[in-house]
Amino acid sequence: MIKAVRVAGAVAAVMAGAAVAQDRSDGGRRAFEAGRYDEAISLLGAAADRGDENAARLLGRALAIVGRYADAEQRLRAYLAAHSDARTLWLPLGDVLRDRGRLADAELAYGRAAAPPGPDSLVAALRLAEIKEQRGEGSAARRDYRRFITAYNAATRLSSEELAAVARAVRHLGREDPQLFKDALRAYDDAVRADSGNLDARVEQGDLFLDKYNGTDARATYEAVLKINPNHPAAILGLARAARFEGSPETAARARKSLEVNARYVPALVFVAQLELEREAYAEARERIAQALEINPASLEALSLLAATDFLEGDSSGFQKTVARIASAHPRYAPVYTTLADVTGRTRRYHRALEFAGQAVALDSASWRGYSLMGVNQLRLGQMAEARKSLETAFVGDPYDVWTKNTLDLLDNLDRFEGTRTARFRVWAAPAEAELLALYAGPLAEEAYDSLAARYRFQPTPPVRVEVYDRDADFSVRTVGLVGLGALGVSFGPVVAMDSPSAREPGQFHWGSVLWHEVAHTFHLGLTDARVPRWFTEGLAVFEERRARPGWGDDVTPGFLVAFLEKRLVPVSQLNRGFTSPDYPEQLGYSYYQASLVCDFIAAEHGLDALRALLQQFRQGRSSAQAFQSVLGSELDAFDGRFDVYLRRRFATPLGALRSLPEADALAHPGLEELVRRARRAPDDFHAQFLAGQAAFAGKQLDAAEPFLVRAKQLFPEYAGVDSPSWYLAQIYRQRGARAQAVAELEALTAINAGHYPALLALAALRDSLGQKAQAARALEAALYVYPFEIPVHLRLAELAAELGWWPLGVRERRAVLALAPVDRAEAHYQLALAYFGSGKLDEARSAVLRALEVAPSFEPAQELLLKIREARRDGDT
């Protein structure tokens, strides 16, 4: 009786222990699925120690997912040593070995898992096929992938993991038959239906969406995973990739969050390294790549980025060694060259990008990404026919590539553009605008070329192609893949693309200044063999805008100076980051202006020759730090300090007056009385004075507004925004009839901001009313480089030109009126004939007047002018 009790107690103890182990295993699984990995590791470890194979399997995954690969391997091998029949552990062991680049060992582990019949045999077979592909055994891998279609069709029931393996295999085959991507998507749907908790399958489905350019569904898929497990590193990285696809500033932060979960997660390290390369932070990129390769020395993605870094830094020996290392692992690995093409294209080395893309398709005729990159870079270099051929090949191979499709549509649109030749430029624009824009864009580009060639002692090879887009969407397609654009224009060197002024609201941007800016880039890229850092070429181009005409280029704003005071500007030593990964929406614009001020500072301290010398340094492959040390004799950190002093000195008055932010006042909606009270309490506060003046002006209390606006202008005389104190003061003076004072305000305003279209038109009208015809004409001409599509502006400028005897200007303006399709074409042709006649161009005058008579045969003034022309030609002959 006593013995029986003892046995029963022992059984009860065993059963209790098993229950505890099961509880720990279940709890560990729940913790793992929720992303509480430390808790999961503790619970699963305890359960595995009690012989729970499922817990041991999941423990290996939990340790691996937080980057504890060595621990994962040790625990899995220890369990296998103690439990020789534990077949479900070979697959996670193979995954750990694969993720550490130990492909031969991984292959052995997968071989054990793949031996049928076994729960992981199908998934392990996929892993073995992928190892073959990673080694360059593409034909063998594809044969293996095709077997998954057979397995899918023959099986009566597959697990979620097996369905995901089928989806992945079919996805690999999609490179040869893009219709199979639809089958892969259906298989992923089946996998998720079979087990909604299979988050890895969901992430892979998101990856498929993103790889096929469906950012919306990709983002939604990743977000759904993260609602279940907020610490899933692959899903977090997927969101970072989706953010990059969408051009979101969240990209880098999301990638870093993935590394917070697993600091040794190689795909995230590679992704962050790519971001660092794009912002030309080569040292940081190298550090991330080194970390990735330390974990997985066989990572072809990390090695490809290492090759790109070697190339960008001019390390020819290192580049060749890295490429050879990749070739020894995978002799026909085309993605190394598509990576090189992508990175060099993003860093403006378009000739080399084209060469690398060509090497990709030479290695792999199914490298549709290679063909696409060839086409995009051929477009950037003006090789239009070749670009179409490459892009059509890419689209046949991958019809899901919306960027390639959009670019082909763009080429169809470009086919209807009309071109105009000048000595060194070919200007292409939409048919409705081409004739008008040719009158201004071509001569301005030629002027820029002459000015910049004299300054830089360099001449880009003509002709330079200039494309002016009447739809901003087309311009966006033209610039696809470029980071941190101001979205008004871009220079690829031999090709310049920009928005037409008609693509935006009237007066929204200064298209003449943009064209000058982009032509300047053509010089900087050519002079440095495209090695100039992004921040320096942008700053130098804005610097050149300001030298071209008074009021061109960026000017200072309250927001910029407040950002400076709050230390939200990027240091000069890191200024590329302000262009490629801005921390807030306004930072990109601030970085353009800041970089231009750096050039101002260098020119003031060292002369213009120093700017040219820096370009030569960049051509030799020197970094910003090396170039500054060589030319300026300064470390970048020391330059940061001196530049800070320069800004404080240059903007001392407004910096002292920027004490409050208007946003805080706006939240409270203070009335006029309150704003006036604040302004009187703070006579040295720019915002207080300005807001009181604005409010009084809006309330039509002009006398009350004037002193506050005058004081605001005194506190911030450089501010010339659309709502600057000078603009309000000019309106006050004009309403009073004080035209001379209004003119003075408008002259001061447009001397700083020549893009203020209403101010230019108001200035012209006031000058005209004062009989100052030449000054009125100059103001109207300046307005045309902001918005040239209003017929009345051209008509009045033509009239002023005739009154002043400025016949070439008159001819141009009469041609502009005709280009805008006026209602009375007979009158327009007649007026053009008069302008030609006045300038002594009798043949052109005769042609124009005859066109007037074709439209209106009985038009008497035209008939009379034709007689005058005939008489003048007879007199000339005699």
Sequence and secondary structure as in RCSB ss.txt:
>XXXX:A:sequence
MIKAVRVAGAVAAVMAGAAVAQDRSDGGRRAFEAGRYDEAISLLGAAADRGDENAARLLGRALAIVGRYADAEQR
LRAYLAAHSDARTLWLPLGDVLRDRGRLADAELAYGRAAAPPGPDSLVAALRLAEIKEQRGEGSAARRDYRRFIT
AYNAATRLSSEELAAVARAVRHLGREDPQLFKDALRAYDDAVRADSGNLDARVEQGDLFLDKYNGTDARATYEAV
LKINPNHPAAILGLARAARFEGSPETAARARKSLEVNARYVPALVFVAQLELEREAYAEARERIAQALEINPASL
EALSLLAATDFLEGDSSGFQKTVARIASAHPRYAPVYTTLADVTGRTRRYHRALEFAGQAVALDSASWRGYSLMG
VNQLRLGQMAEARKSLETAFVGDPYDVWTKNTLDLLDNLDRFEGTRTARFRVWAAPAEAELLALYAGPLAEEAYD
SLAARYRFQPTPPVRVEVYDRDADFSVRTVGLVGLGALGVSFGPVVAMDSPSAREPGQFHWGSVLWHEVAHTFHL
GLTDARVPRWFTEGLAVFEERRARPGWGDDVTPGFLVAFLEKRLVPVSQLNRGFTSPDYPEQLGYSYYQASLVCD
FIAAEHGLDALRALLQQFRQGRSSAQAFQSVLGSELDAFDGRFDVYLRRRFATPLGALRSLPEADALAHPGLEEL
VRRARRAPDDFHAQFLAGQAAFAGKQLDAAEPFLVRAKQLFPEYAGVDSPSWYLAQIYRQRGARAQAVAELEALT
AINAGHYPALLALAALRDSLGQKAQAARALEAALYVYPFEIPVHLRLAELAAELGWWPLGVRERRAVLALAPVDR
AEAHYQLALAYFGSGKLDEARSAVLRALEVAPSFEPAQELLLKIREARRDGDT
>XXXX:A:secstr
 HHHHHHHHHHHHHHHHHHHHHHHHHHHHHHHHTT HHHHHHHHHHHHHTT HHHHHHHHHHHHHTT HHHHHHH
HHHHHHH TT GGGHHHHHHHHHHTT HHHHHHHHHHHHSSS TTHHHHHHHHHHHHHHTT HHHHHHHHHHHHH
HHHH S   HHHHHHHHHHHHHHTTT TTHHHHHHHHHHHHHHH TT HHHHHHHHHHHHHTT HHHHHHHHHHH
HHH TT HHHHHHHHHHHHHTT TTHHHHHHHHHHH TT HHHHHHHHHHHHHTT HHHHHHHHHHHHHH TT H
HHHHHHHHHHHHTT HHHHHHHHHHHHHH TT THHHHHHHHHHHHTT HHHHHHHHHHHHHH TT HHHHHHHH
HHHHHTT HHHHHHHHHHHHHH TT HHHHHHHHHHHHHTT EEEE SSEEEEE HHHHHHHHTTHHHHHHHHHH
HHHHHHT    S EEEEEESSHHHHHHHTTT SS  SSEEE SSEEEEE GGGSSTTSS HHHHHHHHHHHHHHH
HHTTT S HHHHHHHHHHHHHHHSTT S    HHHHHHHHTT S  GGGTHHHHHS SSTTHHHHHHHHHHHHHH
HHHHHH HHHHHHHHHHHHTT  HHHHHHHHH   HHHHHHHHHHHHHHHTHHHHHH  S HHHHHHH   HHHH
HHHHHH TT HHHHHHHHHHHHHTT HHHHHHHHHHHHHH TT  STT HHHHHHHHHHHHT HHHHHHHHHHHH
HH TT HHHHHHHHHHHHHTT HHHHHHHHHHHHTT    HHHHHHHHHHHHHHT HHHHHHHHHHHHHT  S H
HHHHHHHHHHHHHTT HHHHHHHHHHHHHH TT HHHHHHHHHHHHHHHHHH 
